[in-house]
Amino acid sequence: GCSGGRDSGPAHFEEDVWDRILEVNLKSVILPCKHVLPIMRNQGGGSIINISASSSILSVPARPAYQASKGAINALTRQMALDYGKENIRINAIIVGFIFTGSETMTAMLANPTIRAAFEKNVLVPQLGEPADIAAGIVYLASDESRFVNGAEMLIDNASTITPPLGV
């Protein structure tokens, strides 16, 4: 997704930044659905898994466009589940918490003792999430094991949405 470097509240609102963040984050969900839904209808069903973020539930300072875009993914997931469920097409979302991807930015963030301490304060199990943790949720939602799961928002966030936000 797109977080944008200048995402800020109404006092410093930049329309081009707002438009770009919403365009990238929402079109990256709706366009694949547009193209796969006819295929799923023809084959008699399927499973779509949208990826959202814990910021769709929690608030963090000065990121309103990003927050709004992730909340919109959750709402869009529920709406599509309602619209396509009777066609045996299940649509769910995974709400992702902090996942350590090994990127230079994340590595630098965690090397900062203040940021690392804030992160560790806000998770219940003191470990970093890994991409494989998200993949396991995707495998479940894509499988027949989740045949009765539709319109759900699966949290894979090490309980970060039930603890205070970073820095608090």
C-alpha positions in Angstrom: 0.0 0.0 0.0 0.8 3.6 -0.3 1.4 5.6 2.9 2.6 8.8 1.4 5.3 11.0 3.0 3.0 14.1 3.3 -0.2 12.5 4.6 -1.5 15.0 7.1 -4.7 16.3 8.7 -7.0 19.0 7.4 -4.9 21.8 8.6 -2.1 20.8 6.2 -4.3 18.9 3.7 -2.7 18.2 0.3 -5.3 17.0 -2.2 -2.8 15.3 -4.5 -1.4 13.3 -1.6 -4.9 12.3 -0.4 -5.9 11.4 -3.9 -2.8 9.3 -4.5 -3.0 7.3 -1.3 -6.7 6.5 -1.7 -6.2 5.7 -5.4 -3.3 3.3 -4.8 -4.7 1.6 -1.7 -8.3 1.2 -3.0 -7.7 0.5 -6.6 -5.2 -2.2 -5.6 -8.1 -4.0 -4.1 -11.0 -3.2 -6.4 -9.2 -3.8 -9.8 -8.1 -7.4 -9.1 -11.7 -8.1 -7.9 -13.2 -6.6 -11.0 -11.1 -9.0 -13.1 -11.4 -12.2 -11.0 -15.1 -12.0 -10.2 -16.3 -13.1 -13.7 -13.9 -16.1 -13.5 -15.2 -17.1 -10.1 -18.8 -16.7 -11.2 -18.1 -19.0 -14.2 -16.4 -21.6 -12.0 -19.2 -21.5 -9.4 -17.3 -19.8 -6.6 -14.0 -18.8 -5.1 -12.3 -16.9 -2.4 -10.9 -13.3 -2.4 -8.6 -12.2 0.4 -8.1 -8.5 0.7 -5.2 -7.1 2.8 -5.8 -4.3 5.2 -3.8 -2.9 8.1 -4.2 -2.6 11.9 -4.4 1.2 11.3 -7.9 0.5 9.9 -8.9 -0.1 13.5 -6.4 2.0 15.5 -5.5 5.6 15.0 -2.0 6.9 14.6 -1.0 10.5 14.4 -1.0 12.4 11.1 -2.0 9.7 8.6 -5.7 10.3 7.8 -5.6 9.3 4.1 -3.8 6.0 4.9 -6.2 5.3 7.8 -9.2 6.1 5.7 -8.0 4.0 2.8 -7.5 0.9 5.1 -10.8 1.4 6.8 -12.4 1.6 3.3 -10.9 -1.8 2.4 -12.6 -3.3 5.4 -16.0 -1.8 4.4 -15.5 -2.8 0.8 -14.7 -6.4 1.9 -18.0 -6.6 3.9 -20.0 -5.1 1.0 -18.5 -7.4 -1.6 -19.1 -10.4 0.8 -22.8 -9.4 0.9 -23.0 -8.8 -2.8 -21.3 -12.0 -4.0 -21.8 -14.5 -1.1 -24.9 -16.0 -2.7 -22.7 -16.9 -5.7 -20.4 -19.0 -3.5 -17.8 -16.3 -3.6 -16.3 -15.6 -0.2 -14.6 -12.3 0.4 -12.5 -11.7 3.6 -9.8 -9.4 4.8 -6.7 -9.9 6.7 -5.8 -7.0 9.0 -2.1 -7.0 9.2 -0.1 -5.7 12.2 3.6 -4.9 12.3 5.3 -7.5 10.1 9.1 -7.4 9.9 9.9 -7.8 6.2 13.6 -7.1 6.6 13.5 -3.9 4.7 16.1 -1.2 5.3 13.5 1.1 6.8 12.1 -1.4 9.2 15.5 -2.6 10.3 16.5 1.1 11.0 13.3 1.6 12.9 13.9 -1.4 15.2 17.5 -0.4 15.7 16.3 2.8 17.4 16.0 1.9 21.1 13.0 4.2 21.6 11.0 2.8 18.7 12.0 -0.8 19.6 10.8 -0.2 23.3 7.5 1.3 22.1 7.0 -1.7 19.8 7.7 -4.2 22.5 5.4 -2.4 24.9 2.5 -2.7 22.5 2.6 -6.5 21.7 1.5 -9.3 24.0 4.0 -11.9 22.7 7.5 -10.4 22.4 8.2 -11.4 18.8 8.1 -9.9 15.4 5.6 -10.9 12.9 6.9 -12.4 9.7 5.5 -12.6 6.2 4.9 -16.4 6.8 2.4 -15.4 9.5 0.3 -13.6 7.0 0.7 -16.3 4.4 -0.7 -18.9 6.9 -3.9 -16.8 7.2 -4.2 -16.5 3.4 -3.8 -20.2 3.0 -6.6 -20.8 5.5 -9.0 -18.3 3.9 -8.3 -19.6 0.4 -8.9 -23.2 1.5 -12.1 -25.1 1.9 -11.4 -25.2 5.6 -12.8 -21.7 5.8 -15.9 -22.5 3.7 -18.1 -20.9 6.4 -16.0 -17.7 6.7 -17.3 -14.8 4.6 -17.1 -11.0 5.3 -14.6 -11.6 8.1 -11.7 -9.4 9.1 -9.0 -11.7 10.4 -6.5 -10.0 12.7 -3.0 -11.1 12.3 -1.3 -8.5 14.5 0.0 -10.1 17.7 -2.8 -8.4 19.6 -1.6 -4.9 18.8 -5.1 -3.7 18.2 -6.0 -4.4 21.8 -3.1 -2.5 23.3 -2.4 1.2 23.2 -1.0 2.6 20.0 2.8 3.0 19.5 4.3 5.7 21.6 1.5 5.8 24.2 
